[in-house]
Amino acid sequence: NPANKVMNVSMHGGTVSYDIESLYAMTRVEGTVSTTGFSVVRKATPKGDKALSVTMKVDGKRTGDCAPK
């Protein structure tokens, strides 16, 4: 979403972290990345006082090269 702001980006030694400010929530992302995969935890804290925070873990792994065009 173009209205979201990405802030506090840090990428060092295989770790990544950043914040995303959207209209409805602040989201913190922290994790690890490598040439073969990634694992991050995303915690979204709503700006409204009646909503719940959501935390999710996202893992991914490289499955192979992209097919040539």
N, C-alpha and C positions, 0 to 999 in steps of 0.2 A: 504494500500500500504506500503510495507516494507521500501520504500525510504522516507516516511513522518516522520517528527520528532514531537513528542508530548512534549510540554514544559509548564512550569508554572502551573502545575496541583494543584488545590486547592479544597478541599472538607471539608466544615465545616458547622455544624448546618443545614443541608438540602440544602446547596447551593453548586454548582459545577461550576468551570471555568477552562479553559485550552486553549492553543494555539496549532495550528497544522501548521507546515511549510511544504508545498509541493513544488514541482518543479515550479508550476505556481501561487501559492497564499499563503497568510497567512490567517488563519481562526481563529477567536476568538469565543469561545463557553462559554456562561454564562447562568445559570438558577438555577432551584430548582429541587430537587429529594425527593421522599418519598417512603414509602413502597407500596403505591397505584398508583404512577404515576410520571411523570416528565414533565417539561416545560423548554425548552431552546431556546435561540436565537443564531443563527450561522451567523456571518458576515465574508464573504470571501472577502479579498482585493487582487486583482490580482497584480502580480509582473510586468506585462507588462504595458506600459503607455497608451495603446489604449483600454484596457478592462474595463468593468464596475464592480463595487463592487456589491455583492449580499448579501442580508440579508433575512434570513428565520426563522420563528418560528416553532418549532417542539414540539408537545404535545403528550403524551402517557399516557394511563391508564391501570392498571392491570385488566384483565378480568377474572382471575381465576387461579387455580392451573394447573400445567402441568400434563398431563395424565401419569400414571405410565407405565413403559416399561414392 
